[in-house]
Amino acid sequence: MAKKKKKKPVMQIKLQIPAGAATAMPPVGPALGQHGINPGKFCKEFNDVTKQKEGVILPVIINVYEDKSYDFITKSPPASFLLKRAANLAKASQQAGKEIIGEVTKAQVLEIAKEKMEDLNTADLESAARIIEGTARSCGIKVVSQISKKPANSEEESK
């Protein structure tokens, strides 16, 4: 009885695509087209798999085989995306380390670490939290024990 050979990927393509919103436009179309993959077919499959996570950017690894077939693996969202979402920021700091533009709590960091755990190179939750804290620092986000609520207009309240 002959053993079935496991196909080896000829090429591996790594992209970050919004979940449920992949189109054949750049960067997806050209990246897949140059390896002989139909971008429209991939986008339809990717959107079907990720429609429940719509609005989230997902890293995807696409394995391309010799016979032009492919498969893909979706990963958890980037830590920077999750941190910006937790801090309600549109983008990260332009001057990381010098400018702090937002805050997240340690509880939020632990929650993000739990979500990212399978994609991080550690099995310990505390180590994963430290990795996420490092990403927060590089985004200009301060990790605090509790977010302080500052009164919006303290002058108007005293009148």
Summary of the structure (lengths in Angstrom):
residues: 159
radius of gyration: 20.6
end to end distance: 88.4
largest distance: 88.4
contacts: 404
relative contact order: 0.13
helix: 40%
strand: 20%
